[in-house]
Amino acid sequence: MSEPPKPTRVIVNAIEILGPPMSNIIHDLGPDEVACPTCQGVGMFKTEERSPDRTWDGGNWVYCTPWHNHYLVTCGSCYYGKAKLCEHCHEPRRRFDDCQCSGAVAHRDQIEHDKEEQRRAMCKRVALDDYEGEMVYAANNSTYIMTDSIEYYLAESPSPADEVFFACTPAEVDCSASAADIIERMRETASENSDEIECVEFSKDAEQALANALGEWEDKHCTFATLFWQDENTIVEVPRAMVEAAEGEGE
């Protein structure tokens, strides 16, 4: 196995080519800005790529041309050489990334909490006594519970007064077989045996007859469960007496 020819290396003097404009880069920094610590305020930096010595191809090791390239890339940590400081930890944060310090995370969580509270204030409300659904969605624990289990759920809650329940909408599992899909699969399977002739033909009533047969088979042999989905726009209001009773049990 012969080695590939070595590349011809040239060295480019970036300072001579870029010239005097690169010798001094001016930034006017705001009170919440610093020169980017990644690129030192230049807005770009030199990176490199190297080829591997060899690669595995077709059961054999193949030598690679040993190239080595340097080039300038835009800094991904700042905006044109300037980085914003986090208002909580006062450390530079990466461009497009939110700071992950505890203060920043808590601030974002509070914003989301306030938005959700405003949204819930506009929700439709129905009294538990008037609610006819079998299930409710307990928002604080992201769980579905039976409506007649709310009292027990509140008794186990560390803060019954803060619990929020959303109404639920029932929906049957939809996994019925489609007559059209079955016929299409039969056509595709038949066509695998020949690309030139039609290997299967169906009567004009074939799809409807199959759909009727599938319906009869489902009615006789299948039982579909009912699933419940939260209705985020309807809150089920629990009687105050039930909440107070649960708070009394927790004392």
CORPE-V650707 format. One record per backbone hydrogen bond with DSSP energy under -0.5 kcal/mol. CO is the residue of the C=O (numbers start at 1). NH is the residue of the N-H. Records with the same first field share a line. If there is no record, write none. Layout:
CO = NH + NH
//
This chain:
7 = 9
10 = 12
11 = 13
12 = 14
13 = 17
14 = 18
15 = 19
19 = 22
20 = 23 + 24
24 = 26
27 = 29
30 = 33
32 = 85
34 = 83
36 = 40 + 41
39 = 42
43 = 75
45 = 73
47 = 71
49 = 69
53 = 64
55 = 57 + 62
57 = 60
60 = 57
62 = 55
65 = 67
67 = 51
69 = 49
71 = 47
73 = 45
78 = 80
79 = 82
81 = 36
82 = 79
83 = 34
84 = 93
86 = 90
91 = 86
94 = 97
101 = 105
102 = 106
103 = 107
104 = 108
105 = 109
106 = 110
107 = 111
108 = 112
109 = 113
110 = 114
111 = 115
112 = 116
113 = 117
114 = 118
115 = 119
116 = 120
117 = 121
118 = 122
119 = 122
120 = 123
124 = 235
126 = 237
127 = 130 + 131
128 = 131
134 = 147
135 = 168
136 = 138 + 145
137 = 139 + 166
138 = 141 + 142 + 143
139 = 142
143 = 138
145 = 136
146 = 149
147 = 150
149 = 153
150 = 154
151 = 155
152 = 156
153 = 157
154 = 157
159 = 162
160 = 163
164 = 139
165 = 236
166 = 137
167 = 231
169 = 229
171 = 227
173 = 175
178 = 182
179 = 183
180 = 184
181 = 185
182 = 186
183 = 187
184 = 188
185 = 189
186 = 190
187 = 191
188 = 192
190 = 193 + 194
191 = 194
197 = 199
203 = 206
205 = 209
206 = 210
207 = 211
208 = 212
209 = 213
210 = 214
211 = 215
212 = 216
213 = 217
214 = 218
215 = 219
216 = 220
217 = 221
218 = 222
225 = 173 + 227
227 = 171
229 = 169
230 = 232
231 = 167 + 234
233 = 124
234 = 167
235 = 126 + 237
236 = 165 + 238
237 = 128
239 = 242 + 243
240 = 244
241 = 245
242 = 246
243 = 247
244 = 248
245 = 249
246 = 250
247 = 251
248 = 251
//
